[in-house]
Amino acid sequence: MKLRKSSTDKSIVGVCGGIAEFLGISSFAVRLIFILLPANVLIYIILANTMSDSPQSLY
């Protein structure tokens, strides 16, 4: 499994949802971790620009 942005579990661009799917944990937990990180906005912007999009599903 490759780390990608989520196409189904997203609030802004799907970074936290993609990380949660990759790790197999709740996206809520990943979002809480991002809120508590000191450089959360910078890290999120970097990940949003570097992570690839997940393929679109037909369903």
C-alpha positions in Angstrom: 0.0 0.0 0.0 1.3 3.4 -0.9 0.9 6.6 1.1 -1.7 8.7 -0.8 -4.3 11.4 -0.1 -7.7 9.9 0.7 -10.4 10.5 -1.8 -13.2 9.5 0.6 -12.0 10.6 4.1 -11.1 14.2 3.7 -11.8 17.5 5.4 -9.5 19.8 3.4 -7.4 17.8 0.8 -7.3 14.3 2.3 -3.8 14.3 3.9 -4.9 13.1 7.4 -7.4 10.6 5.9 -4.6 9.2 3.7 -2.2 8.9 6.6 -4.9 7.2 8.7 -5.7 4.7 5.9 -2.0 4.0 5.4 -1.5 3.4 9.2 -4.8 1.7 9.7 -5.9 4.0 12.5 -8.7 6.6 12.9 -8.5 9.7 10.9 -9.7 11.6 14.0 -6.5 10.5 15.9 -4.3 11.7 13.0 -6.1 15.1 13.0 -5.6 15.4 16.7 -1.9 14.7 16.3 -1.7 17.4 13.6 -3.4 19.9 15.9 -0.9 19.3 18.6 2.2 19.5 16.4 4.1 22.9 16.7 4.7 23.2 12.9 1.3 21.7 11.9 0.5 24.2 9.1 3.9 23.9 7.5 3.9 20.1 7.6 0.4 19.9 6.3 1.1 22.2 3.3 4.2 20.2 2.4 2.3 16.9 2.6 -0.6 18.3 0.6 1.7 19.3 -2.2 3.9 16.1 -2.2 1.5 13.3 -1.6 -0.1 11.8 -4.7 -3.8 11.6 -5.2 -5.6 8.3 -4.7 -7.1 6.9 -7.9 -10.7 7.7 -8.4 -13.1 4.8 -7.8 -16.0 4.0 -9.9 -18.3 3.6 -6.9 
